[in-house]
Amino acid sequence: MVEYPFATEEQKELALIARTIMEKELKPRIHEFENANDGKGIFPLDVLKKMAEAGFYCMDIPEEWGGLGLDVVTKCIIQEEMSKVDAGFTFNMNGAGMNWPYLLKTKMPDEEKQMWIDRMLAGDATGAFCFTEPQAGSDAAAIKTTAVHDEEKGEWIINGTKCFVTNGPCADYFIVAAWTDKTKSAGKGITLFFVEKDRGVQVGSIENKLGLKLSMTSDVIFDEIRVPDDHMVGAEGSAFIQFMQELDAVRIEGMIYSVGIAQAAVDEAVKYAKVRQTFGKRIIDHQALNFKLADMQIRTDASRALLYQGAQMIKAGLPLGTISSSTKCFVTESTMQTTLDAVQVLGGYGYMKDYPVEKLMRDAKIFCIFDGTNEINRMVIGRLLDKKY
């Protein structure tokens, strides 16, 4: 059921349709997908295709380009329901389809942009954002990838290796950050490019992760990759500013998967506690367990309230201030504790793969790490407070 109390009937209907498709097409095969690829997992493109056919892939592409143009709150309501089934697939699906705004910021011909948009809406094209490098995670300015201009041919030559690229193994195109002028600061010397895979981009090693195994992560290698001038995203040297401006919104939208995990953990723990009996009564009737379940729901309710406040602020075009990083830290840490508690409620069964809560616990951890670690986000909050007061 849709938990957000201000969801409209239309939003509820869309969310439940999306979840129904996931329950039918994905849920029976999750174990298969998690163990595929020698345990590294796999992103099932056939399920993505089903979601695209129903309009749930790239669902925020504007109507003038052929999309539904759904707002951020509606997206969150839909993706929370999807994440209750599998957060990894939902996270990867969104990541694979969220890069269309960069395409529109290029100077590529409109007919070429429309071709890519049409492929995206049909579920026939996925993308990946390439910023992080082995020595440049939270310190994004430390990237080493370069793009050198060939004035004679009107092309940029890109060289470098990106790591931890979500959807890297499946992507048909990449949004790549590269230095175009090392004599300038990161804020003026790093540029984004739209790069098609068939230009010779190589996929490196696929990571064997703890969780989110339905989201594939890999290195992506750019070795003398040439792209035309019109593939530059925005102005030269604007990548860092674009990235930092968009990160606030990403930190909020990107935590909806964590809220879905938390509610799924509560649901599974309560369901088990109502049937498991010890000392002649259901364990939900033991105060110690009852209070633990209550705390799990308290954290989840608070997480949802904070996240949707941020989503409403994004929709209204309001400055996010500390809300972005506060949401990131509170939601992810609350969810991590809630999944740990769910395992505890189920006892020995909670530790077994036959029950879903151990997977929820594994899937929850990464959200404390990416989109800026929670430690980095606390630094951001501290700096904002210093500036405010």
Secondary structure, 3 states (H helix, E strand, C coil): CCCCCCCCHHHHHHHHHHHHHHHHHCHHHHHHHHHCCCCCCCCCHHHHHHHHHCCCCCCCCCHHHCCCCCCHHHHHHHHHHHHHHCHHHHHHHHHHHCCHHHHHCCCCCHHHHHHHHHHHHCCCCCEEEECCECCECCCHHHCCCEEEEECCCCEEEEEEEEEEEECCCCCCEEEEEEECCCCCCHHHHEEEEEEEHHHCCEEEEECCCCCCCCCCEEEEEEEEEEEEHHHEECCCCCHHHHHHHHHHHHHHHCCHHHHHHHHHHHHHHHHHHCCCEECCEEHHHCHHHHHHHHHHHHHHHHHHHHHHHHHHHHHHCCCCCCHHHHHHHHHHHHHHHHHHHHHHHHHHHHHCCCCCHHHHHHHHHHHHCCCCCHHHHHHHHHHHHHHHC
